[in-house]
Amino acid sequence: MALPQQFLQHLREKGYNPRSNKHSDALSEAIVSDLVANCPSIRHNAALGLLVYALNFDLVYATSQWNVDLVLGTPPPNSPPPDEGAIRRSEPSTVQIAIELKSVMTEHHKAVKNRKRDFEAHHEHVHNYSNAAIAGGVMLINASPTFKSPLRNAITVHAKPTALVAHCLQEMSNVSMRGGPTGYGLDAKAGLVVSMDNEVWPSTAFVTTPPAPSIGDPMHYDAFIQRLCAEYSARF
C-alpha cells in the first residue's frame, strides 16, 4: 500500500502550522480512505451505513474527556447510508476505532517525550471507555535539516536529522502495545517520516530510506492499516 499521498499533497499545498488541526484532519481523511479501500469489513459496514467516522471527537469515560483526532464507530439507530462516497462523516454513538495523531517537526528530543506520554494516555483512556475499542497511534516525524516554524522568526537547524528521526522512531516503538482485546497498550501504531522545511512547501516528500520504516516493519503505514483492519474484523 502506498503511503498516504492525499496527506502529502495537503502538506505541499498548505504547509504545516502547529496551532492548526488542518494537517491532522488531512491525515485522518487519508486514513479513512485507505481503511475503506483496503479493508473489506470496514468497506461493507460503511456502505450499509453501519459505520461512520468523525474528526476531533470528544471521547468521554466517566468524568474524563479526551479529544481524539479520528474515530470510527456505529451511528445512532436509523441513520442512513452514505449519500456520496463510501463512508459517511457523522458522530458515532459508539466508538470502535480511536486514532491519535501526533507530530514531531522540530525540537525532536523535547517533543517526542510529550508525544510518547500522549500516546500512553490515549490508549488508556480508549480502553477505559471500552476494552473492545481499537486504539491507534501515528507519529509524523520530520527529517528535514531545517524547519521554518510559523511561530518563530528564525529557521531551526537540525544538525543530525537522521539520528533525530531514529530516536523518535525508537520512542514510538517503545509505546506500549497489546495483542487482542485485552491487556495494556495501543492496538496499532505507525511512524510516518517526511522531509519538510516548511518554506518551499511543494518540495515536501515522504522519506522511505532508513531509518524510516520499510515494508515489513510493524510500524510501516501499510502494517498499521492492515492491523486496524484485522482487529476490526475480529472484534466487530
C-alpha positions in Angstrom: 0.0 0.0 0.0 1.3 3.5 -0.9 1.9 6.0 1.9 -1.0 8.5 2.3 -0.5 10.7 -0.8 -3.6 12.6 0.0 -2.0 13.8 3.2 1.3 14.6 1.4 -0.5 16.7 -1.1 -2.1 18.7 1.7 1.4 19.5 3.2 2.6 20.5 -0.2 -0.3 22.9 -0.7 -1.0 24.2 2.8 2.2 23.8 4.8 2.4 23.0 8.5 1.1 25.1 11.4 1.4 23.6 14.9 -1.6 25.6 16.1 -3.9 24.3 13.4 -5.6 20.9 13.2 -5.8 21.1 9.4 -2.8 18.7 9.0 -4.2 16.1 11.4 -7.6 16.4 9.7 -6.0 15.8 6.3 -4.1 12.7 7.7 -7.3 11.5 9.3 -9.2 11.7 6.0 -6.4 9.8 4.3 -6.5 7.1 6.9 -10.3 6.7 6.5 -9.9 6.5 2.7 -7.3 3.8 3.0 -9.3 1.8 5.5 -12.4 1.8 3.3 -10.3 1.0 0.2 -8.3 -1.8 1.8 -10.5 -3.4 4.5 -13.5 -5.4 3.2 -15.3 -5.5 6.6 -15.0 -1.7 7.1 -16.0 -1.0 3.5 -19.0 -3.3 3.8 -20.3 -1.8 7.0 -19.6 1.7 5.9 -21.6 1.2 2.7 -24.6 -0.1 4.7 -24.4 2.9 7.0 -23.3 0.8 9.9 -20.0 2.6 10.3 -19.3 6.3 10.3 -16.3 8.5 11.2 -15.7 11.8 12.9 -12.8 14.1 13.4 -11.8 15.8 16.7 -14.2 13.8 18.7 -14.6 14.2 22.4 -14.4 10.6 23.8 -16.0 10.6 27.3 -15.4 8.0 30.0 -16.9 8.7 33.5 -15.7 12.2 34.3 -12.7 12.1 31.9 -12.8 13.5 28.4 -10.2 13.1 25.6 -10.3 14.8 22.3 -9.4 12.1 19.7 -8.2 13.1 16.2 -10.1 10.4 14.4 -12.8 7.9 15.5 -14.9 5.4 13.6 -18.0 3.7 15.1 -21.6 2.8 14.9 -24.1 5.6 14.1 -27.3 6.3 16.0 -30.2 4.0 15.2 -31.9 4.5 11.8 -29.1 6.5 10.4 -29.0 6.5 6.6 -26.2 5.0 4.5 -23.8 7.5 2.8 -25.2 9.6 0.0 -21.9 10.0 -1.7 -18.6 8.2 -1.2 -18.0 5.0 0.7 -18.5 6.2 4.3 -20.5 9.0 5.9 -19.0 11.5 8.2 -21.1 11.7 11.4 -20.6 11.4 15.1 -20.8 7.8 16.2 -23.0 6.7 19.1 -20.4 4.0 20.0 -16.7 4.3 19.2 -15.0 1.2 17.8 -11.7 2.7 16.5 -9.9 5.8 18.0 -6.7 7.1 16.4 -4.4 9.7 17.9 -2.1 11.6 15.5 1.0 13.4 16.8 3.8 15.4 15.0 7.4 15.9 15.8 8.5 18.6 13.3 11.3 20.3 15.3 12.9 20.2 18.8 12.7 16.4 18.4 14.1 15.3 21.8 11.8 17.5 23.7 8.7 16.9 21.6 8.9 13.2 21.4 8.8 12.8 25.2 5.5 14.6 25.2 4.2 12.6 22.2 5.0 9.2 23.9 3.2 10.3 27.0 0.2 11.4 24.9 0.0 8.0 23.2 0.2 6.1 26.5 -2.6 8.3 27.9 -4.6 7.9 24.7 -4.8 4.1 24.7 -5.5 4.0 28.5 -8.5 6.3 28.0 -9.8 4.5 25.0 -9.7 1.1 26.7 -11.2 2.5 29.9 -14.1 3.6 27.6 -14.3 0.1 26.0 -11.8 -2.7 26.2 -13.0 -3.8 22.8 -12.3 -0.4 21.2 -9.2 -0.3 19.0 -6.7 2.4 20.0 -4.3 3.5 17.2 -1.5 6.0 17.0 0.5 7.6 14.3 3.6 9.8 14.8 4.7 12.2 12.0 8.4 12.9 12.2 10.3 15.5 10.2 13.6 14.5 8.7 14.5 17.9 7.1 17.8 19.5 8.1 15.9 22.8 8.6 12.4 23.9 9.6 10.7 27.2 9.5 8.0 27.4 12.2 5.2 30.0 11.6 5.5 30.7 15.3 9.2 31.8 15.2 11.2 34.2 13.0 14.4 32.1 13.0 14.8 29.0 11.0 15.7 25.9 13.1 18.7 23.9 12.0 18.7 20.1 12.8 22.3 19.2 13.0 21.8 15.4 12.8 18.3 14.9 11.3 18.8 11.1 10.6 19.7 10.5 14.2 16.8 12.6 15.4 14.4 10.5 13.3 15.9 7.3 14.6 15.5 8.5 18.2 11.8 9.4 17.6 11.0 6.1 15.9 12.6 4.2 18.8 10.5 6.2 21.3 7.4 5.3 19.2 8.4 1.7 19.2 8.6 1.9 23.0 5.0 2.9 23.3 3.1 0.0 24.9 1.3 -2.4 22.6 -1.2 -5.1 23.4 -2.3 -8.2 21.4 -6.0 -8.6 21.1 -8.9 -7.1 23.1 -7.2 -7.4 26.5 -4.0 -6.0 28.1 -2.4 -2.6 28.1 -1.2 -0.6 25.1 -2.0 0.6 21.6 -3.6 -1.9 19.2 -1.9 -0.4 16.1 0.8 2.2 15.6 2.9 3.8 12.8 5.7 6.2 12.2 5.5 8.4 9.1 8.7 10.3 8.1 8.6 13.4 5.9 11.2 15.8 4.8 9.6 19.3 5.2 11.4 22.6 5.7 8.1 24.4 5.7 9.5 27.1 3.4 9.2 25.5 0.0 6.0 23.5 0.5 6.0 21.7 -2.8 9.3 20.1 -2.0 7.8 18.1 0.9 8.3 14.4 0.5 7.9 11.1 2.3 11.2 9.6 3.4 11.3 5.8 2.7 15.0 5.1 3.3 16.4 4.1 6.8 15.7 4.8 9.5 12.1 5.4 8.2 10.0 2.2 8.5 10.2 0.0 5.4 7.6 -2.5 4.0 7.5 -5.4 6.5 8.3 -3.2 9.5 5.5 -3.4 12.1 5.5 0.4 12.3 5.1 0.9 8.5 1.9 2.7 7.4 0.8 -0.4 5.4 1.1 -2.6 8.5 -0.8 -0.1 10.5 -3.8 -0.1 8.1 -3.7 -3.9 7.9 -3.6 -4.3 11.7 -6.5 -1.9 12.2 -8.5 -4.0 9.6 -7.6 -7.3 11.2 -8.6 -6.1 14.7 -11.8 -4.5 13.5 -12.8 -7.6 11.5 -12.1 -9.8 14.6 -13.9 -7.7 17.1 -16.8 -6.3 15.3 
